[in-house]
Amino acid sequence: MTNRNTSTLLWIVIALVISVAAMAIIGTLAFSGDESGYGMMGGGAWGWGMAFMIVPAIILILIIVVAVGGLEEKPTYNTYPVYVQPQPSPLDILNQRYARGELSQEEYDRIRARLGV
């Protein structure tokens, strides 16, 4: 969970830095150029003025959406199948015991007959 919060906060800081840089570039472009008008009002620079109002609002909304969506804890699911070893049958256990030498031939035949095999 700490890694996800750190990652989200890092993206928020990156978004803020990019937004400040974008606003600096927009400001530089808006106030440079020909001096025939009166600041933003003259020379048709209304578009830059609108950018100064709309761009920060959009960036703020995106930052809020990322912060709210990234800070909530998402459940983790185990997507790998769990291997469960099958239980051996009584006959398999009997055969293994006989193979290891734990049972004599008579005991093996008696138990096998009792199992009904």
N, C-alpha and C positions, 0 to 999 in steps of 0.2 A: 504494500500500500504506500510506503514511503517513496518508492521509486516512481509510482504513478503521480503522486503529488508533486514531486520534484520536477518531473517531466512537464506536467501541466503548468507549473509556475514558470518554468523556463520558456515555454511557448508564449505565455502571457508577456513576459519581459521582452521577448523577441518581437512580439506584435507591437508593443509600446515603442520600442526603438525604431521599428520600421515606420510606424505612424508619425513619430516626431521627425524622422528624416524626410518622409514624404511631404509633410507640412512645410518643412524648411525649403524643400525644392520648389513647392508650389508658391510659397511666399517670394522666393527669389525670382521666379519667372513672372509673377504677377506685378512686381514693382520694378522690374527692369525693362528695358526696351525704350521705345520712343517716349518723350516727355511732353507729348502734345496734349494730354488730358490732365485731369485733376485726380491723380491717384487711381483708385479702383473705379471711380465713377466715370471717368473720361476714358476715351480710347477703347471702349468696348470690353473692359475688363470685368464685367459683371459675372462672367463665367468663373473667374478665379475667386470672386467673392462668394459665389454659391459653393464652390469647392471647399472654401474655408469653413463653411457651415455643414455641408453634407458629409464630407469625408470623415471628419472626427466622429460624427454621430454613427456612421456605419461601422467604423473601427471600434467604437465603444460597445456597440451592440454585439459585434463578433467576439470581442474579448469577454463580455459577460456570458455569452452562450458557451464559449470554450471553457471558461472557469467553472460554470455550473455543471456542464456535462463532463468535464474531466476530473472534478473533485469528488464526484459521487463514487462510491465503491461498487464495482461490478462483480457479480458472483463468478467464481471460477469453477469450471466443470472439468471433471476428469474424462477426457475423451478417449482414453485408451481402454480397451477391454481388459478386464481382470481375468487372468488365467486361473482357473480352479482345477486342480488335478482331480481326475475322476477317482472315486473310491473303488478299490479293488473288490471283486466278488469273493465270497467265502472260498470258492474253488481255487481262485487265483492265489489266495493267501495259503491255502493248503498245499498247492503245488510249489510255492516258494519255500515253505517250511521243509517240504520233502527234499527239494533241490539243495537246500543248505545242510541237509543231514540231521535236522532236528527230530525227524520222525523215522521210525522203522517202516519196513514194507507192510507189516501187519497193522500198525497204527494208521498208516496212510489209507489202507484198504477199508478199515473199520470206519474211519471218519468220513471217507468218501461215500460209503454205503449209507451212512447216517444222513448225509446231505442229500441223498436221493439221486445221485448222478450215476 
